[in-house]
């Protein structure tokens, strides 16, 4: 589905809600950009509007599939970036590309192209006409200039996908739960045995109590009763 037929979705401040992915290779040395629909010689970060009742991370995955024809593993969120001039806020994620389709929705409809750039070159390409996109791609530069003025206001993303824990962790957790259940069952049986012994009139003894201690206790109780 393209932006032309999507209903706009606004946040509580009246900004259009958008989501985008910085599509990278495994070691984050390259980034995949797509050609602009308005000018095929210009390159942009794939992204688009968040649909009503859609989470930003799901929108980001959908948009890169539609616009760039790639699938992959969604990683960390870089923040929500505001573009006051255009009146929208974009949740930006990093996606490691695992699959590239030969054809995709917008390559067939709009003749859209995609191309891999080094991080440095991508920042330069975007700076020509997409300064906000250039600024958040620059966050992935390993030796970026931290004194650069940022023209957007990033905030933390919500609804970020969290990968499941390793299988070994899950198994260890389940084993610990079973052990705790077994310990709880043993303690419950011990309590029942103690209750049964006391109801039969037998003195209960604590660990380490000797028969002599118990006998002395009985004699002391008899003496107290006589007085």
LINLINRA-V783607 format. One record per helix or strand of 3 or more residues. SS is the DSSP state (alpha for helix, beta for strand). FROM is the first residue (numbers start at 0). TO is the last residue. If there is no record, write none. Layout:
# LINLINRA-V783607
SS&FROM&TO  SS&FROM&TO
This chain:
# LINLINRA-V783607
alpha&2&4  beta&15&23  beta&29&34  beta&46&48  alpha&55&67  beta&69&82  beta&87&99  alpha&104&108  beta&113&117  alpha&118&126  alpha&130&139  alpha&166&198  alpha&210&225
